């Protein structure tokens, strides 16, 4: 039982706060037995048909609490395996290595990581261990969050989903490791994101929000690990918030009339789809007014921060090849076409 003070308790559909990750993985496995299999201790989720010869292996991971990232993107056309850590805690090198042993075929493996210190460190260690065992491995770093000025310090956000999808499609076509890696890095380089928090999420282990927001204020530039925003600003209309999210993206990723983009509005776990559509409506109009075509779109909960209220916008500048890779068949719990 949660032992937090009753006045701070956040109502959740859980049993034991210390067993949330494992029980959630058990439910995922039971929900999608035709797509994936779950291994415990160490935890990882794998394609049920892997390892696949003649195909580059894609592995990603992050702390839990961001679902459907990354476990919901395991399957044909995306990831071969995903490693879930504890809540907002990076998976260990042993998790990554066990997943690699279980799913790696004969064409090497690509590790996809978001730019957070623990994740970068642990994947780096896992890659060193894998190379010592004779595996051929590469990595791509996702750092699309323009809330942070210095690109070297930018956090990974919604572009992670796009990298996994398009690199996954390239791998499914049988492209070699260097070509799959190049696609992943291109998608990461051409993507930018910015998020807003209306209300903090609450970790099952804490039993209360990770930070408090005043009723008339919101947090602009939030991360996905329960961090406060870079700026605290007064609550305003959905259209104005959408503009404040898009403008820094366009400052960093200048788009020209005639450009085509993929526009994603991801809820952070606690925002109704109705509100996400209101954000996307204005986002579409803003881009259209600049002569930019929204060629592909994604609206829903795709990379979350537990039950944080708010959303993040991600913009990817597309090329004909990236459009084709996006449209390629995918069969995962979270993406399916």
N, C-alpha and C positions, 0 to 999 in steps of 0.2 A: 504494500500500500504506500501511496505517496505520503511522506511525513512532513511536507511543507505546512506552514501555518495556515489554518482554515481560511483566514481572511485573504490569503494570497493564492488560494487554490484556483487553478484554471481547469475547467471541466474538459475532459478528454475521454475518448473511447479507448481506454487502455486497461491492462490488468496490473502488471508489475512494471513500474517505470524503468527498472533496470533490465527488463527483458523485451522492451519495445522493438528493438531492431530484429532480434531473432524471430519473434512472433509475426512481425510484419513480413519477413522473408518467407516464413512458412505459408502465410496467406498468399503471397505472390506466387509461390510454387504451385499451390493448389488451384489458383485461379488460371494459370497458363501452362498446364502440363504438356501441351502440344508444342510449346515454344522453347521452354527453358527448364533448367534443373538447378537446384540450389545446393551448394556444398556448405557445410557448417564446420567451424573450428579448424581452419580459418574460414571465415565467410567469403563466398564469392558466388555469383550467378553466371551460368554458362549456357550457351546455345545447346539445345538438346541434340543437334546433329553434328556437333564438333568433336574432335578437330577435323578440319576440312583441308584435304590436300590440294595444292595448286592455288591456294588463296592466302593473301596476307592476313594475319590475325590482328584484330583491333581490341585493345583492352583499355578500359577507363576506370576511374574510381573517385570517390569523394566520401566525406562524412555523410551519414544518414541525415534525413531531415530535408533533403532537396528533391524528394520524389516528385515526378518519375525519374529524374536524373539519379544515377546512371542505370540503375537496374531495370528500369522500364524501357530501355533502349537496346536490350539484348535480343538478338534475333537476326533473321535473314535481312541483309541490306544495311545493318548497322554494326553493333558490337558483338564480338565473340564471347566476351566476358566482362563483367563489372564487379568491382570490389567495394562493398559498403563498409565504411568505418562506423564507429560509434557516432552519436549525434554530434554533427559539426566537427568531427575529428577525422583526420586523414587515415586511410587504410595503412596497414603496416607493409613493409617490404615483403614479409613472408606471405601475406595475402596475395600480393601481385604475383609472386613467384609461383605459388600454388595454382593460381588461375592460369598462368602461362603454361605450366606443365600439363594442365588438363585440356587446353584448347589449341595450343600452337600446332600448326600444320608444318609444311616444309618450305614456306616462303618468308619466314621471319615475322616479326611482330612490331606493331606501332602502339606506343603508349600515349594516351591523350590525357593531359593534366591541366587543371586550372591554376592560375598564378597565385597560389597561396604557399607560404613558406613550408609548412609541414608536408603538403602534397608534393611539391617540387623535390624536397629532400628525400622523401620516402620512395618516390618513383626513381630518382637518381640512384639510390641504393639498390633498388630492385633490378634496375638495368645492369648495374655492375655485377650483381650476383648472377644474372641471366647470361651475361657475356662470358663469365668465368665457366659457366656450364656449356658453352658452345652455341648459345642462341644468337641469332642476328636480330638486333633490336634498334628501333629509332623512337624518337619522341617528338611531340608537338606541344607547345605551350600556348594556352588560350588566355589572352589578357585584353579583353575588349571593353572594360569598364572605364568610360571617360570621366567618371566622377573624380578620378585621380589624374593629375596632370602628367606626371612622368610615366611614359609607356612602360618602363622597366618595372614599375611598382603597381601597375594596373591589375585589378582582380579579374579572374575569369567569371563570365556570366553566361548570358543566353547563347553566345556564339558557340559554346560547347556543344549544344544540340545540333547546330548546323554543321560543325566540323565532323561530328560522329556520323551524321547522315550522309554527307557527301563523300567523305573518305571511305565510309562503309560501302557505298555504291561502287566506288572505284575499285575497292578490294574484291567486291563480288564479281566484277568484270574480269578478274584475273590479272590486274595490273601488278607490276613488281613493287617491292617495298619502297624504292626511291620515288616512284611515280605517285603512290598512295600518300606518302609523306608530303610530297610537293602540293598535292590537292589540299590536304589538311592545313598546311601552312598558308596556302593562298586564302582559304576561307577565313582563317583566323585573322590574317592581315587585312582583309577587306570588310571586317565586321566591327561594329561599335555598339555599345549598350549603355543604358543609364536607367537607374531604378529610383522609385519613390516608396517610402513607407508611411502609411497612415496610422498604423498601430503595430507595435512589436509582436513578434511571435513568442510563444512560451515553450520552453523545453520541458519534456516530461520529467526530467530529472530535477528541474528547478521548481516546477509547479506554479510559476508566475512569469510575467513578461520579462524579457532580458533587459529592456529599458522602458522608461515611461515617456509618454508623449502628452503634452498639454492638449486639452480638448480643441483648441483653436489653432494648433500648429501641426505641421507634418515634417517628415525628414526626407530631404532631397539628396540623392546620391547614396542610398543604402547599399550595403553588400548583401550577401546571401547567408552569412553566418551569424545573424543576429546583431550586426554592427549598426550603430546609429548612422544617420546620413552625414554627408559632408557639411550640409547646411540645414538649419532649422528655419522654416519659413511659414508664414500664415497660411492656413487652409484656404484654398481658392477653388475655382471651377475646374471640372475635368478637362475642359478645353485648354485652360491656361496651364494646368499641370502638364498636359501633353506637350505643349509648346516648350516648357522648361526642360522636359526630358529630351526632346528632339533637337533643340538648338545646339547644345554642346556636342551632340553626335555629329551634326552637320558642320560645326566648326572644325572638327577633327577629321571628318571624312567628307570632304567637299564633293557634292554631287552636282553634275551638270545636266541641263535639259537634255532629255533623250536617254539618260541613264535608266537602267532597270534594276530594281531591288527586290529582295525578300524582306518583308517587314513582319516582325514578330512582336506580339504583345503577350508576355507571360505574366499570369498572376503569381503572387508570391505565396499562395497557399490559403489566404483568407479573404479573397475578394470574389464576389459573384461574377459569373460570366457576363451578366447584363452590363456591369460596369466596364469590363474589359472591352466589350463591343463599343461602348461609348468612346473610350480612349482610341480604339482602332479607327473609328469613324473619322475623328478629327485628324489623326495621324495620316490617314489616306488622303484627306482633303489638303493637308499642308504639303505633302509630297507632290500631289497632283498640281498644285498651284505653282510649284517650282519646275514643272515640266518633267518630273521624275515618275516613271511608271512603276506601280506596285505590281510586279509580275507574279510573285508568289507571296502567300501570307500564312501566318499561323497565329491563332488566338486561343488561349486557354492556359492551363497550368502545366508548364513544361520544365521549368526550373524554379524551385520554390525555396522558401525559408520557413519551414514548419507551417505555422498558421499566421504568418505576417500578413496584414492587410496592405495592399498596394500592388504595384506592378513594375515591370521592367520592359523597356522598349529595346529591341535589337534590330539594327539595319545592316544588311549585307548587300554590297554592290555585286550584281550578278554578271556573269558572262554566259554565252550560249552553252558552253560546256558545263558550267555549274548548274544551269537550269536543267539540263538533261540528267545530271547526277541527282539533283533534288527529286526529279520526277520518277526516277528509277524505283522499281518495286521494293517495298519494305514491309516486313512482318515482325513487329515487336508489340509488346503490350501497350505502349504509348503512341506509337506511330504505325499506321497500317494503310497501305494503298498499293 
